[in-house]
Amino acid sequence: MATTAISPAAITMKPNVFSICLKETKYEALKCLRLPMYSVSTIVFPIMFYVLFGLIMGRQNIGNISTTTYLIAAYGTFGVMGASLFGTAATLASERGFGWLEVKKATPMPPFAYFLAKVVMSMIFSATDVVLLLILGTAFGGVHLPALVAAKLLLTLVAGSLPFCAMGLAIGYFAGPTSAPALINVFYLPMSFCSGLWIPFMFLPKFIQKIAIVLPPFHLSQLALGLVGAGNGGSSRVHWEALVGFAMICLGIASAGHQRDQKAHG
């Protein structure tokens, strides 16, 4: 009886989902690293502010801790926000506007890998920001955080980047390629100021303090500040619940934007 040989190339191989996600994340990170608008705004700016206001001008105390310690938590939150918002919103809006998402749909890549890559990339840049701030503070600012505290601070801020990734997806689905950076800054900069990331919360005007308690950066910064001994004494559970609730709202908005795009191109 004759047998028919089947060549290996004729066999349909099941795609390796993990490998696809890993490669998508790698190229997403490389793409953002090569974009000056992203790398400068998310890495250089927080470091520059810390050097200026922490290492050069900040040799006094804020409450019972040094300014250099306080600002690691504050500018760490600021850097995490920037990495998450620009890494998701700006790139998503650009790729939607230029039809890149439609090209992605024609590939074997699972749809979730595209969004997972953006989130993981944002977390990598967020971690880089925090690590650089810790190194600068320890080497030049007289910061002496126990290793466990520093590790908790890093993990808290990186985990806290997730709600802002969700916010970035929501913005990215409703912003155009050219308007996205401006729209991001409309939220990013006022929220940073009103949450006490540039001026310590206790020095803000009373009416701004009342606004701050409903803003997600305030809750993340209080979690970070609590780890270095400068929090306002609020419950960590309340801060996490506020961040999770905010993330759920943003994901709902992003989902609505995704459904709208599906109908428009369906």
C-alpha angles and dihedrals in degrees: 000000000000118000127207116227116220115210118225090240090061092059114093107230121211108241117249101241095193092052091048092051091047093051093045090052092047094052092042090055093046091049093053092044089057093050108089091199090060103035094045096046095045103037110019099042098056090044092047092050091048093051092048102041099026110033100027106030104016108078095130131080131263106209107317099336135066121267090240091059094043093051094052087067094040098045090037087062090045092052093046091053092050095047092049100043098043093038093056110022101041096044094042093049091048094048092046092050095050095044096249092133090059089054090050090055090062092058128081090247113122109244093236091058090068093056094037090056091055093048094047091045090052090050091051092053090044091054090048091055093051095045092051091050091050092049093049093046094048096043100041110008103056092245113161109185118164112247092247092053092048090050092049090049091052093047093045094052094044091049088046090059091073097077089051091049086055089049089050091053090051092051093043093057093054103034128082124237094259099035097049098085092049092046091049091054091049086066102026102055101040092045090050092052096043092047093058098252094129100028117031112259095242090058095052120104113268095248091054091049088058090052092047096063091066095049120095095221089059091057094047092046091050090053090051094043091048089060092055094044101259105097124125092244097257123146116275088214092058091050093050092046090052091051093047091048091050091049091052092052092049092047089052090053091046090050090053090051091048092051090049091053091047091055093045092053097031 
